[in-house]
Amino acid sequence: MAKKSQCEKCTGLCCRYFALPIDTPEDKGDYDDIKWFLCHKDITVFVEEGDWYININNKCRHLSEKDNQCRIYNKRPRICRGYRHADCDFIEGEYDYELHFTNDKQMEEYIKIKFDNNVTEKQKAKKKNKRKK
């Protein structure tokens, strides 16, 4: 598929969100903080290659409603200029996330499984507390 025809068929997928790295959660409080992110509209959190990201679904204000083209293409930010055609969301297909949370309820369940239902984690915490005494 030629680049031009590919861009004409695309709805500006790469201009409809941005993802930023976040600290890898280490304890129950860190996961609860991520749960807070997920309480907000149009936010997801995913893990890719061991790294955690917050994904904000929010369309760029310079993306044209009419033809899904960039209205400031010649003056677009460096991040946009660095985006390579080979990385295009239109041709990449589905992402293969290790973990993907789309709402706070999913994170709450994950926290329960990881901390509350995990006997090994509970035992480690008890041993750690005993050593401190």
N, C-alpha and C positions, 0 to 999 in steps of 0.2 A: 504494500500500500504506500503510495507516494505521500510525502509529508503534507503537501498542500491539501490533498483530498482527505487525508486523515484529520487534519485540523478543521476542515469544513464540516466534518461529520460530528466532531466532538462538541460537547456542551460546556467546555471550559472546566473539566473535572478538577484539574490541578489548582484552579483559582477559586474553588468553593470551600476550601478548608486549609488549615495549616496545623502541623504537629510539632510540638516542642518536647525535648527530652526533660524528664523529671527525675529526681533522685530515686534510686531503687529503694523500695520500702524495706525496712529492717525489722520493725516490730509492729505490734498490733495498732499502736497509735499512728504510725506512718500509713498503714492501710486504711485506717479510719479517716485520715486526711484526704486520701484519694477518693474515698467514699463521698466526701464533701464535694469534690470536683464534680462527681457524677450526679449530684443532686441538681446540677444546673442544666438548662436546656442546651441541646446541640453539642454536648461534650461526651467524648468517649475516651477511654484509656486502653492502651494496648502495649504488649511486650513483643519486641522483635529482636531476635538474636541476643536475648538476655537484657536488652535495654528497655526501659520504661518510657512511654511517651503519653502526653495528653494531646488529644486531637480536638481541635476547635472547628466545628462546621459553621463557617461564616464566610459568605461570598465576598470576594474582593469588590470594592465599590467601583473599580475601573473596568469590570467585566461588562461588556455591552449586553443588554437584555435582548436586543434585536438579533444579533448574529453570534453571540458568545465569544467575541473577539476582544482583545485588550485595547482600550481606548487611549492608553499612554504607552503603547508598545515601544516607541523610540526613546522614551524616558523612563522605562520600567526599572524597578529596583534591581540591584545586583543579584539577589536570590532568584528573581525571575529570569534574568539573563543567563544565570548558571544552570537553569533547568534544561536538561538534555532531552532531545526527542526520544532517545532510547528508554528514558525513564517515564514516558508518558503513561498516565493512568488509563487512557483509552485503550491501549494495547496490552497492558500488563495483566489484566484479568484480576481475579480475586487475590487478596493478600493472604498470606499464610502466617497469621499471628500465632505466637505461642499461647498468649492469653489476650482476650478482647472483652472489655467490660463496657456495656452500653448504658447502664443505669446503676444507681446506688444499691438496689436490691441484689443485683448480681454480686457486687463487692461484699455486701453483708453476708451472703451465703459463702463466698470464698473465705472471708474472715472466720466464719464458724468452722468451716472445714479445716482451715489451716491452723487455727489456734484452739478453738473450743473442743473440737472432736478429735484432735490429734493427741493421743496419749503420750507419745514421745516428747512433744513440745511441752506438755504439762509436767512431765517427769523432769525434763531439763530445767524448767523454771523452779521446781521444788528443790532440786539439788543445788541450784545456784543460790536460792534464798537460804538454805541450810548452811552453806559455806560462809555466807555473809554474817551469820549469827555467831 
